[in-house]
Amino acid sequence: MKTTLSKEKLMNVLIAPHVSEKASRVSETGNQFVFRVRGDATRGDVKQAVELMFEVKVHAVQVLNQRGKGRRFGAIQGRRSGFKKAYVRLAAGQTIDLTGSKA
């Protein structure tokens, strides 16, 4: 059962690019980009959203739930909130410019 979301809903699937050491390593070596996505997003939703917003061809998508880490401040224990992220592999020859430079 394949469902397609409206363009307005697809524009809200991607929250932000996820910036980390691992994200920069996979973008350099594997033509992959990492995004934070909505908690209810599926692989198909992420693929459609990336293809719509960046006008590229997506080869594969891997989605995972990142659990929040436990933190403490003195005697007070807490937990960071978790989030969902997606590793998006682009087709050969495709690229996304996340820096926004016009060069």
C-alpha positions as CSV (number, residue, x, y, z in Angstrom):
1,M,0.0,0.0,0.0
2,K,1.8,3.1,-1.3
3,T,0.5,6.4,-0.1
4,T,1.6,9.8,-1.3
5,L,1.5,12.9,0.9
6,S,0.5,16.3,-0.4
7,K,3.3,18.8,-1.1
8,E,2.5,20.8,2.0
9,K,2.9,17.8,4.2
10,L,6.1,16.7,2.4
11,M,7.7,20.1,3.0
12,N,7.3,19.4,6.8
13,V,8.9,16.0,6.8
14,L,12.5,17.2,6.9
15,I,13.2,19.2,10.1
16,A,16.9,20.0,9.6
17,P,20.2,18.6,8.4
18,H,21.9,16.6,11.2
19,V,25.5,17.9,11.7
20,S,27.9,15.6,13.4
21,E,31.3,14.0,12.7
22,K,29.7,10.8,11.4
23,A,27.3,12.8,9.2
24,S,30.2,14.7,7.6
25,R,32.2,11.4,7.1
26,V,29.4,9.6,5.3
27,S,28.6,12.7,3.1
28,E,32.3,12.8,2.0
29,T,32.7,9.0,1.4
30,G,29.3,7.6,0.6
31,N,27.3,10.3,-1.1
32,Q,24.9,10.2,1.9
33,F,23.2,13.0,3.8
34,V,21.7,12.9,7.2
35,F,18.5,14.7,8.2
36,R,16.4,15.0,11.3
37,V,12.9,14.1,10.3
38,R,9.4,14.0,11.9
39,G,8.7,11.2,14.3
40,D,6.0,9.8,12.1
41,A,8.0,9.9,8.8
42,T,8.5,6.7,6.8
43,R,11.3,5.9,4.3
44,G,8.9,6.7,1.4
45,D,8.0,10.0,2.9
46,V,11.6,11.0,3.4
47,K,12.5,9.9,-0.2
48,Q,9.6,12.0,-1.7
49,A,10.5,15.0,0.5
50,V,14.2,15.0,-0.5
51,E,13.4,14.6,-4.1
52,L,10.8,17.4,-4.0
53,M,12.9,19.9,-2.0
54,F,16.3,19.4,-3.5
55,E,15.4,18.1,-7.0
56,V,17.7,15.1,-6.9
57,K,17.3,11.3,-7.4
58,V,17.3,9.3,-4.1
59,H,18.8,5.8,-4.3
60,A,18.1,4.6,-0.7
61,V,16.9,5.8,2.7
62,Q,17.6,4.4,6.1
63,V,15.6,5.7,9.0
64,L,16.4,5.2,12.7
65,N,15.1,6.4,16.1
66,Q,17.9,8.1,18.1
67,R,17.2,7.6,21.8
68,G,17.7,10.5,24.2
69,K,20.7,10.4,26.5
70,G,20.4,10.4,30.2
71,R,21.9,13.5,31.9
72,R,22.3,14.7,35.4
73,F,23.0,18.0,37.1
74,G,24.0,17.3,40.6
75,A,21.3,15.2,42.2
76,I,18.8,16.0,39.5
77,Q,18.5,13.3,36.8
78,G,17.0,14.0,33.4
79,R,16.9,12.8,29.9
80,R,17.4,14.6,26.6
81,S,14.5,14.1,24.2
82,G,15.1,11.6,21.4
83,F,14.5,12.2,17.7
84,K,14.3,10.4,14.4
85,K,16.9,10.8,11.7
86,A,17.3,9.5,8.1
87,Y,20.4,8.6,6.1
88,V,19.7,9.5,2.5
89,R,21.9,8.0,-0.2
90,L,21.7,9.8,-3.5
91,A,22.0,8.3,-7.0
92,A,25.4,8.5,-8.7
93,G,26.3,12.0,-9.9
94,Q,23.7,13.7,-7.6
95,T,24.6,16.1,-4.8
96,I,23.0,18.5,-2.4
97,D,24.5,21.8,-1.4
98,L,23.6,22.3,2.3
99,T,25.9,25.2,2.8
100,G,23.8,27.6,0.6
101,S,26.9,29.1,-1.1
102,K,26.4,30.5,-4.6
103,A,29.9,29.6,-5.9
